[in-house]
Amino acid sequence: MSAAPATTHAVADRRAAALRRRRLLLHTVLYILLVLLAVVLLLPFAWMCLTSCKPLEEVQGTHWIPKLWQFENYLYVLGLKAPPGFGSKSFNIQFGIWYFNSFFIAAFVTVLQVFTSSLAAFAFSRLEWPGRDKVFFLYLSTMMVPGLVTMIPNFTLMFNLGLYNTYEGLIIPAAFTAFGTFLLRQFMLGIPKSLDEAAEIDGATPWQVLWDVILPLARPGLLTLAIFTFVGNWGSFFWPLIMIKSETLRTLPIGMLVFNSDYAQQTNLLMAGSVMNIIPVIILFVALQKFLVRGIQLGAVKG
């Protein structure tokens, strides 16, 4: 009588072991595919980093690893040293100014977008007023309008306001975003309404409810929006291209374009500048990666 249960347990154990082996094999294959995909995606970045350390004569070669490591390329790009074949006056690159302009504009736009989007999201998610949802969907519909369509009207407006070729002209049009409002609204809709009511019973004003109750709980959404905004404006190209005329206001993408035009075929220096261009984005992503993933996950299930 005891043989049947033992046989049943043995069969169940074999099935469980087979299932574990199948899962292990599936996970192994999945990890191998992900590693191969990561290697493929990292190849251009690796080539860029290695090329940035090569002399110009080795750039057109077939070997990836530099025979002669030339880290002075970064000094050339920073303007601390003139490259071979150029005098100190004939090689005039203002990489430090481009770096500062890109960081200043991206940081300023990020702060303004997070601030304005949090105010709009609070109004659309926590406050009750006639036509709120209709106005929100109308506001959200602006995301369907391509940016190239509004670029000329925005340029005309900035020009008429006297903001052409200024920091303000680069910052103000990017300070408001329907995407940021939508993202933060989804977070705020997931916060219990009872917290607002409890704060109001204690005498809190709507501003205090927003500042002391809602924003601390929506911190993952704020950080997610901040990362997206900073990265997007750090690499912004078309708007600065039409808004900037002065050399001292050029951002990194525009500066790199001018550098490639004025000093053609300096691929090693161009790659060195590109590496320095991407470093802040990598640092930002590595430092805030867990907040970004958590913010995207929470935003996907709330609302």
N, C-alpha and C positions, 0 to 999 in steps of 0.2 A: 504493500500500500504506500510505502514511503518513497518508492522508486519514481512514481509519477511526478510528485512535486519536485524532486531533485532534478529530474529530466527537464521539467518546465523552467526551473531556475537556470539550468545550464544553457538552455536555448535562449532565454532572456538575456543572459550574460553575453552569449556570443553575438546576439543582435545588437546589444549596447556597445560591445567592442567594435563591431563592424561599423556602427553609426559613428563612433568616435574617430575611427580611422578615416571614414569618408569625410567627416568634418575637418580633420587635420589635413587631409589631402587638398580639400577645397580651399582652406585658409592658406596653405602653402602656395598653391597655384596663384591665388589672389595676391599674396604678398610679392611673389616673383613678378607678376604683371605690373603691380604698382611700382616696384623698384625699377623695372625696365622703363616704365613711363616717366618716372622721376629722372632717370639718367638721360633720356631723350630731351626732356624739358630743360635740364641743366647744361646740356652741351653748348648751346649758344652763349650762356653766361660764362661757362668755363673758357670758351674761345675768346670772349671779350676780355676777361681778366688776364689770360696769358698774352694776348696781343698787346695789351696795355703795357706790358713789361718787355716788349721786344724793341730792338732798333728798327728803324724804318726799312732797312735793307732786308730784314728777315720776314717782314709782314707778308710778302707775296710767296713765301716758301710753303712747302707742303707739310713741314713738321709743326706740331702744335707747341711743343716745349721749346722755349727760347734757348738758343745756344749761348747767347750773351744776355743776361738779365739786366735790363736798363730801367731801374726804378726812378731814374731822373725824369722820366716822362711826366710823372705827377708834379714834379717841381716846375717843369716847363708849362704845364697847364695852369698851375697856380700863379704863373708869372714871376716866380722866384729865380728863374734861370732861363736864359735864352737857349733854344735848341741849336744844334749844329747847323750852320748855313744861314742863321738869322742873327742879326744884331739885336741889341737890347731895344732899339727904337723901331726896327722893322717888324718885331714880333710883339704886338701889343694885344694881349688877351686879358680881359677883366673877369676872370672866372669867380673871384671872390665876390664881386658886386652882383653877378648873376645869381650866385648861391644865396646871398643875402636877400635879394629881391624875391626869389622863389619861396624861400622860407617865410619871409615876412608876409607876403601875399597869401600863401597857403594857410599860415597860422591865423591870420586875421579873418580870412573868409571862414575858416573852420569855427572860430569862436562865434562869429556872427550867425552862421547857419545853425549851429546848435542852439543859440539863444532864440532866434526868431522861430525856428521849427518847434522848439519846446513850448513857446507861447501859443503858437497856432494849434499845435496838437492838444494842448490843455483846453483851449477854447472849443475844439471840435469833439473832445472826448469826455470832458468833465462838466462843462457848463451847459445849461439848458437855455436855448434861445430859439425863436421862430425861424424855421427854414435852415436849421443848422446842417442837417444831412444833405440837403439839396445844394447848399453852398459848398460843402465839402466835396461832393462829387463833381461839381463844376470846377472847383479848384484842382481836383485830382485829374481832370480831363486835360489840363495844360501839359501833363507829362507826355501826352500823345503828340504834341507839336514838336517836330524836330528842332534842335537848337540852331541849325543853319537858317531856319525860316525866321527866327527872331533876332538873328545876329545883326542884320542891317538896321531894323528899327531900334535896337539897343544902341548901336553905334551912333545913329542919328541923334538919339536922345542924349547920350553922353556928350556928343560934340556940341549940341545946342546948350547944354548946361555948363559948358566950359571945362569938362572933365576929361577931354581927350589928352592922351599922353601924361596921365597922372596916376598915382596909386589909387585914388578914389574911383577912377574910371574902371580899373581892373577889379576892384573889390566889391563895390556896391551892387552891380548886376548879379554877382554870384552869391550874395548874402542871403538870398531867399530861395527856397527849394520846395517844390511840392513833394518830392520823394522823401525828404527829411521829415516833413510834416506827417506824411502817411506812415513812415516807419515808427516814429515816436507815438503817434496816435494808437497804433496797434499795441504798443507796450502799455500805454496808459489805460486802455480799455480792459486790460487784464488785471488791473489793480482794483481791489474791492471798493465799491462806492461807500461802504460803511466807514472807511478811514476818513473820507472827506467830511461826512456827516459828524463824526466824532470830533474832528478838528473845528468844525463850525460851531458845534455846541460849546466848545471851550473858548469861543470868541475869535477864532482865526479868520482873517480876511482871505479872499481868493488868492492873493499874492502869497500869503503865508502858507496856504494849503499847497500851492504849487512848489514853493521853495523848500518847505520843511517836510512835506509828506510825499508828494508825487515824484519830484526829481531824484531824491535819494533811492527810491524804489525803481526808477527807470534808468538807473546808472548804466546797466549793460547796453541799453538802446542808445544812450547818449555817446558812449564810447564807440559803439559800432558806427554811428553816424559820423563821429569825429574822424575815425580812420578813413572811411570812404571819402569824406570831404577833403581831407588833407591830401590823400593820394591822388584824387582826381584833379585838384588844383595845382599840385606839385608838377604834374605832367601836362598841364593845360598848354595848348599850342595856338589854336586858331584865334581865340579872343585876344591874347597878348600880341599876336602877330599884327592884327589890324588896329589895335589901340595904342601901340607903343612906337614912338619915333626916336626918342632919345636913347643914346647908348647907355646912359646910367640907369635906365629903367628896364632894361632887358632882363627877362627871366632865363632860366637855364635852357629850356627848349629853343627859345629864340637865339640865345647866345651861341648854342652849339650849331645851329643852322648857319649863323653868320661866320662862325669859326670855320666850318666846313667849306663855306664859299670863299672866304678870304685866303685860307691856307689849305688848298686842295691837296689830296693825296697824303695828308698827314694822318694816316689811319691809326697809327699807334697812339698818337696824342688824342685823337677823337675817341678811341676806346678808353683811354685813361680818364677823359672827362666823363664818359658814359658810366664808368664804374663809380666815380665820385657822385654822379647824379643819382644812381640807384641806391647808394648806401643808406641814406636817411629812410627810404621806404622799407628797406630790409630791417633796419633797426627798429622802426616803428612796429612792423608786423611781428617780429620776434618778441618784443617787449609786451605787446598787447594781444598776442595771439589767443590766449585763453578767454579774454574778454570778448574778442571778436566772434569766436565760435559760440560762446555762451549767448551772446546777444542775438546772433542769427537764429540759434535754436529757439530761444524764448520768443522772438518775434514771429517765428513760423507757426507757433501753436497758440498764440494769443489772438484775441480779437473776435 
